[in-house]
Amino acid sequence: MSAAALFSYTLALADDALVLGHRLSEWIGYAPVLEEELALGNIALDLIGESRALYTYAGALEGKGRDEDALAYRRDAHEFLNLLLVEQPNGDFALTIARQVLFSAFVHPFWRELAAARDETLAAIAAKAEKEAAYHLRHAGEWLIRLGDGTEESHCRAQDAIDELWPYTGEMFAIDDETEALIAEGIAVDPARLRPEWERTLADLLARATLTRPADGWMQQGGRRGRHSEHLGHVLAEMQFLQRAYPGAAW
Amino acid sequence: MSDAAALRERAMAAAAHVVDPEIPVLSIVDLGVLRAIEVEDGIVRVSITPTYSGCPAMRTIELSLEAALRSAGIEQFRIETVLAPAWTTDWLSDEGRRKLRAFGIAPPTGTTSRRALFGADAVTCPRCGSADTERLSEFGSTACKALYRCRQCREPFDYFKCH
């Protein structure tokens, strides 16, 4: 097994969780109702907590003394390996919910599989994250149904959100050579095996929400190789400001 | 009793007083957060496990644990966070469940078997005991709780989620 490959794999999972967690935290103070503010804040907290455990492990794998803060706050956009989906701006509430549904419907079975994989630390982190993802999926799924099967306005917004984000879903199932090697060793999860369950979850939710599954067309990719949309830089500018201005600041 | 066993017992007694800052009726023993206390070469090794990945109480629990051990006269100790096996509400002690109910929080129901996507938990009101309750929000005042309302006594209450 290549240590560098496992480092990148762990880092990518950490980046997904941190960037989406940060995006959700941007709703604090703006959510439509208090209960939803708490919900989005709680989901953000889960994700950021998952990212901390993953960054700590990634730092140990790398062996260069980088801790969770160094990895989260002192890397530039091209070094982030998160999916393009999770860095997409919050948009309206429907877009935030659609993004959460598309991601959670993938990571929920992903964590379940990783919890049974051969790397003990990743399996332990996954066992916890799997239970959290189940709540995230249920919460976002309920909202998608409420919006899609709601008013004409909410239906249109929910359909627009799903249509807009669909081209970012292909990247979840793409793998590179390094990951393929990790899959062969039983350390990484083969995302192709998760596809049927993801499709079933989406088909069920979209049907209940009276929404239409978009056709698969051109899929945007690049996040896993550090090629991002313009949005990630803006996320990092805000998220990393303090550690960039005062490196090593602690309290 | 050997010195090591006595030291372990003293550490255990001190740790049993450490409570969850967000649910102060529960000790870390009730919660199942305290996994093990071992003594090796005069050094006390305490293992704790996080509840939710992002639970902000963990750092506070660690600090309280340090303070509790010191005030019990134990200076040589290491607190370690273990991730496996992952914490589950199945570890909540019966005493812990009783304390939760008395505190106005409905304890988790059942065990953490796989839930259906939209399967609702049957939650009993901690005040009047009615099973006629409804979920207001999946996410409540802390990561581990959901917000419910009793249709009988009309009181809202927290539910400690099954995890």
Interface residues (C-beta under 8 A of the other chain):
Chain A: E35 E36 L38 A39 G41 N42 I43 A44 L45 D46 L47 I48 G49 E50 R52 A53 A115 E120 T121 A123 A124 I125 A127 K128 A129 K131 E132 A134 Y135 L137 R138 H139 G141 E142 T201 D204
Chain B: P50 Y52 S53 G54 C55 P56 L83 A84 P85 A86 W87 T88 T112 R115 L117 F118 L136 S137 E138 F139 G140 S141 A143 L147 K161 H163
